[in-house]
Amino acid sequence: MFVTRFAPSPTGPLHKGHAFSAVTAWRAAQAAGGRFLLRIEDTDFTRCRPEHEAAIYEDLAWLGLDWERPVLRQSEHRADYEAAIARLGEMGVLYRCFRTRKEQLALAGLAPNAGDPRDAQAFQGGPHAPSEEAARLAEGRPFAWRLSLAAARQRLGDFAGLRWIEEGLAPGVHTARPETLGDMVVGRKDIGAGYVIASVIDDARQGISHVVRGVDLAELTSTQRVLQALLELPTPIYRHHRLVLDATGRRLAKRDGSTSLASLRAAGMTPQDLLAELGL
């Protein structure tokens, strides 16, 4: 059966880009006679707010969408993500990274004011020397758990054997190339598991057959494919769709203060107006 999901984080109001993704996924489920699930990805308790979660339900209902209940909230399943991280640790495919944002940018050859470090092509650095790691642990320094691609390759063999089916942009069979993003963070000491691993676990938990999401997340698929192989989880079919861009050609983002659906609604825009504007 076709099962897909829309999985927003309640860290701010939804914007037009979220509307496009949610409607695209919902319509795909309707067309296939399948199921549409809503997942609240609230693992980052430092930024998630109950009022933003409530607004998500209001915005999606305004768009005319319906979804199955109860809604899965990731904050209620932290133990599962931590267990997965512990399992990866036992495999020897994780390492602690104490590097600050400034240090990460320097390793990537970027200036400290170069912008969001996620814009760097790939993480540079690798594990700390044992003595340095021990010293920073003794100081109580915060750290992130990074997935060691070198160790994962030793365990899994050639990544060329890791594939998935893409039905959205650039359709076909794709081969994992996790080196593009390097050793990604899967969790942090202070806030626990992050999106990259939590979404993989929940896609398997919820029986997601098709992941419908923006093309800005396409590169993450390679790393998530590695995690699926390590944790022996199924691989869904992916449908990456186009992004909604602003007047300057940049993708819409909460951190840039993109116009919210609530403000559009307050200004008198109807769902039909918005869908027409989005080409839906």
C-alpha positions as CSV (number, residue, x, y, z in Angstrom):
1,M,0.0,0.0,0.0
2,F,1.1,3.6,-0.7
3,V,1.9,5.3,2.6
4,T,3.4,8.7,2.8
5,R,3.9,11.5,5.4
6,F,4.3,15.2,5.9
7,A,6.8,15.8,8.7
8,P,7.2,19.4,9.8
9,S,9.2,20.6,12.8
10,P,7.3,23.0,15.2
11,T,10.1,25.5,15.3
12,G,8.1,28.3,13.6
13,P,5.1,29.0,11.4
14,L,4.6,27.1,8.1
15,H,5.1,29.0,4.8
16,K,4.2,28.4,1.2
17,G,7.0,25.9,0.7
18,H,5.5,23.7,3.5
19,A,2.0,24.1,1.9
20,F,3.4,22.9,-1.5
21,S,5.1,19.8,0.1
22,A,2.1,18.9,2.3
23,V,-0.4,19.2,-0.6
24,T,1.9,17.3,-2.9
25,A,2.2,14.4,-0.5
26,W,-1.5,14.4,0.4
27,R,-2.5,14.3,-3.3
28,A,-0.1,11.5,-4.0
29,A,-1.7,9.4,-1.3
30,Q,-5.2,10.3,-2.6
31,A,-4.3,9.4,-6.2
32,A,-2.9,6.0,-5.1
33,G,-5.7,5.2,-2.7
34,G,-3.2,5.1,0.1
35,R,-2.6,6.7,3.5
36,F,-1.4,10.1,4.4
37,L,0.3,10.6,7.8
38,L,1.3,13.7,9.7
39,R,4.4,13.4,11.9
40,I,5.6,16.1,14.3
41,E,9.4,16.2,14.3
42,D,10.0,17.9,17.6
43,T,13.3,16.3,18.7
44,D,14.9,19.7,19.2
45,F,13.3,20.7,22.4
46,T,15.4,23.9,22.5
47,R,13.5,25.3,19.5
48,C,10.2,23.5,19.3
49,R,7.1,25.2,20.8
50,P,3.6,23.9,21.5
51,E,2.0,27.0,19.8
52,H,3.8,26.2,16.6
53,E,2.5,22.6,16.7
54,A,-1.0,23.9,17.2
55,A,-0.5,26.2,14.2
56,I,0.5,23.3,12.0
57,Y,-2.8,21.6,12.5
58,E,-4.7,24.8,11.9
59,D,-2.7,25.5,8.7
60,L,-3.1,22.0,7.2
61,A,-6.8,22.0,8.0
62,W,-7.2,25.4,6.3
63,L,-5.5,23.8,3.2
64,G,-8.3,21.2,3.2
65,L,-6.0,18.3,4.2
66,D,-6.9,15.4,6.5
67,W,-4.6,12.9,8.2
68,E,-4.7,9.8,10.3
69,R,-4.7,10.0,14.1
70,P,-3.0,9.8,16.5
71,V,-0.2,11.9,15.2
72,L,3.3,10.6,15.9
73,R,5.3,13.1,17.9
74,Q,9.0,12.3,17.9
75,S,9.5,13.7,21.4
76,E,7.5,10.7,22.7
77,H,10.0,8.3,21.1
78,R,13.4,9.6,22.2
79,A,14.3,6.2,23.7
80,D,14.1,4.5,20.3
81,Y,16.4,7.0,18.7
82,E,18.9,6.8,21.5
83,A,18.8,3.0,21.3
84,A,19.7,3.3,17.6
85,I,22.6,5.6,18.3
86,A,23.8,3.3,21.0
87,R,23.6,0.4,18.5
88,L,25.6,2.3,15.9
89,G,28.1,3.2,18.7
90,E,28.5,-0.5,19.4
91,M,29.2,-1.1,15.7
92,G,32.0,1.4,15.9
93,V,30.6,3.6,13.2
94,L,30.2,6.8,15.3
95,Y,32.7,9.2,16.8
96,R,32.5,12.2,19.1
97,C,33.0,15.6,17.5
98,F,33.7,18.6,19.7
99,R,34.4,21.1,17.0
100,T,32.7,24.5,17.2
101,R,31.0,26.1,14.2
102,K,34.0,28.3,13.7
103,E,36.3,25.3,13.7
104,Q,34.1,23.4,11.2
105,L,34.0,26.4,8.8
106,A,37.8,26.7,9.0
107,L,38.2,23.0,8.2
108,A,35.9,23.5,5.2
109,G,38.0,26.4,4.0
110,L,35.4,29.0,4.8
111,A,35.5,32.3,6.7
112,P,33.8,32.5,10.0
113,N,31.2,34.8,8.5
114,A,30.6,32.5,5.5
115,G,27.0,31.6,6.6
116,D,25.3,28.5,7.7
117,P,27.8,25.7,8.0
118,R,25.2,23.3,6.5
119,D,26.0,25.1,3.2
120,A,29.5,23.6,3.1
121,Q,29.7,20.7,0.7
122,A,31.0,18.2,3.1
123,F,32.2,18.0,6.7
124,Q,35.9,17.9,7.0
125,G,37.8,16.7,10.0
126,G,37.2,13.1,11.1
127,P,37.7,11.8,14.7
128,H,39.8,13.7,17.2
129,A,43.0,12.2,18.5
130,P,42.3,10.0,21.6
131,S,44.2,12.4,23.9
132,E,42.3,15.4,22.6
133,E,38.9,13.6,22.9
134,A,39.8,12.5,26.5
135,A,40.8,16.1,27.4
136,R,37.6,17.6,26.0
137,L,35.4,15.0,27.7
138,A,37.1,15.8,31.0
139,E,36.3,19.5,30.4
140,G,32.7,18.6,30.0
141,R,32.6,20.0,26.5
142,P,29.4,19.4,24.4
143,F,29.8,17.1,21.5
144,A,28.0,15.7,18.5
145,W,27.9,12.1,17.4
146,R,29.0,11.8,13.8
147,L,28.6,8.9,11.4
148,S,32.0,7.7,10.3
149,L,31.7,6.9,6.6
150,A,35.1,5.2,6.7
151,A,33.9,2.8,9.4
152,A,30.5,2.3,7.8
153,R,32.2,1.4,4.5
154,Q,34.4,-1.2,6.3
155,R,31.2,-2.7,7.8
156,L,29.0,-2.6,4.7
157,G,31.4,-2.8,1.9
158,D,31.2,-0.6,-1.2
159,F,28.5,2.0,-1.0
160,A,27.8,1.3,-4.7
161,G,25.6,-1.5,-3.5
162,L,23.3,0.9,-1.7
163,R,20.5,2.1,-4.0
164,W,17.0,3.5,-4.0
165,I,14.3,4.4,-6.4
166,E,13.6,8.0,-7.2
167,E,10.2,8.9,-8.7
168,G,10.4,12.7,-8.4
169,L,13.0,14.9,-9.9
170,A,15.8,12.9,-11.7
171,P,13.8,9.7,-11.7
172,G,15.5,6.3,-11.8
173,V,17.7,4.1,-9.6
174,H,20.2,6.2,-7.6
175,T,23.4,5.0,-5.9
176,A,24.4,6.3,-2.5
177,R,27.1,8.9,-2.5
178,P,27.3,9.9,1.2
179,E,30.7,11.5,0.7
180,T,28.9,14.5,-0.7
181,L,27.9,15.6,2.8
182,G,30.7,13.8,4.7
183,D,30.4,12.5,8.2
184,M,27.0,13.8,9.2
185,V,25.8,14.5,12.7
186,V,23.2,11.9,13.9
187,G,22.8,13.2,17.5
188,R,24.1,15.6,20.1
189,K,24.9,15.2,23.7
190,D,22.6,18.0,24.7
191,I,19.5,17.4,22.6
192,G,19.8,13.8,21.5
193,A,19.0,12.3,18.1
194,G,18.7,14.6,15.1
195,Y,16.5,14.6,11.9
196,V,18.8,12.4,9.8
197,I,18.4,9.3,12.0
198,A,15.0,10.0,13.6
199,S,13.3,10.3,10.3
200,V,14.8,7.0,9.1
201,I,13.6,5.2,12.2
202,D,10.1,6.6,12.0
203,D,9.7,6.0,8.3
204,A,10.3,2.3,9.1
205,R,8.1,2.4,12.2
206,Q,5.2,3.9,10.2
207,G,5.6,1.7,7.2
208,I,6.3,4.6,4.9
209,S,6.4,3.4,1.3
210,H,7.0,6.7,-0.4
211,V,8.9,9.7,1.1
212,V,7.6,12.9,-0.6
213,R,9.8,15.9,0.3
214,G,11.7,18.9,-1.2
215,V,14.7,18.5,-3.5
216,D,16.8,20.4,-0.9
217,L,16.8,17.1,1.2
218,A,17.8,14.9,-1.8
219,E,21.5,14.8,-0.8
220,L,20.6,13.5,2.6
221,T,19.1,10.4,1.1
222,S,22.6,8.9,0.6
223,T,23.4,9.2,4.3
224,Q,20.0,7.9,5.3
225,R,20.5,4.9,2.9
226,V,23.7,4.1,4.8
227,L,21.8,4.3,8.1
228,Q,19.0,2.0,6.8
229,A,21.6,-0.6,5.8
230,L,23.4,-0.4,9.1
231,L,20.2,-0.6,11.2
232,E,18.6,-3.2,8.8
233,L,15.7,-1.0,8.0
234,P,13.6,-1.0,4.8
235,T,14.3,1.6,2.1
236,P,11.2,3.5,0.8
237,I,10.8,5.0,-2.6
238,Y,11.6,8.7,-2.8
239,R,9.9,11.5,-4.6
240,H,11.8,14.8,-4.3
241,H,9.8,17.7,-5.6
242,R,10.7,21.2,-6.7
243,L,11.0,24.0,-4.2
244,V,9.0,27.2,-3.8
245,L,11.4,30.1,-4.2
246,D,11.2,33.8,-3.2
247,A,11.6,36.8,-5.5
248,T,15.4,36.5,-5.3
249,G,15.4,32.8,-6.3
250,R,16.2,31.5,-2.8
251,R,14.2,28.7,-1.2
252,L,11.7,29.8,1.5
253,A,12.9,29.1,5.0
254,K,11.7,29.8,8.6
255,R,15.0,31.2,9.6
256,D,14.7,33.9,6.9
257,G,11.3,35.0,8.1
258,S,9.4,33.7,5.0
259,T,5.7,34.9,5.0
260,S,3.6,32.5,7.1
261,L,0.4,30.7,6.0
262,A,-1.3,32.3,9.0
263,S,-0.4,35.8,7.8
264,L,-1.6,35.0,4.3
265,R,-4.9,33.7,5.7
266,A,-5.3,36.8,7.8
267,A,-4.7,39.0,4.8
268,G,-7.7,37.3,3.0
269,M,-5.9,34.7,0.8
270,T,-8.0,31.6,0.3
271,P,-6.6,28.1,0.0
272,Q,-7.7,28.1,-3.7
273,D,-5.7,31.4,-4.3
274,L,-2.6,29.9,-2.7
275,L,-2.8,26.6,-4.6
276,A,-3.2,28.5,-7.9
277,E,-0.2,30.6,-7.0
278,L,1.8,27.4,-6.3
279,G,0.8,25.8,-9.5
280,L,-1.3,23.2,-7.8
